[in-house]
Amino acid sequence: MNKAIHHFEQATGLGATQAARLLGLAYPTYAQIKSGMRPLQTYHARHIEALLLLPQASLSKLIQEHVHGKGR
């Protein structure tokens, strides 16, 4: 399992499908990265890092907008 993806899911409280949606990845691609079948590209790693550096309120707002489709 990819450690960065696992940490991202734990830190955000999102499941795999939701985490893929927030990162803008197709779920099959996300699943391959998560399982280690495909490498995590540097730009995806940086995206994860940037999201996790956001204040919790900002991250929650992004999750509501992009994962749950609320607040648009």
Buried (B, 14 or more C-beta within 10 A) or exposed (E): EBEBBEEBBEEBEBEEEBBBBBBEBEBEBBBBBBEEEBEBEEEBBEBBEEBEEEEEEEBEBBBEEBBEEEEE
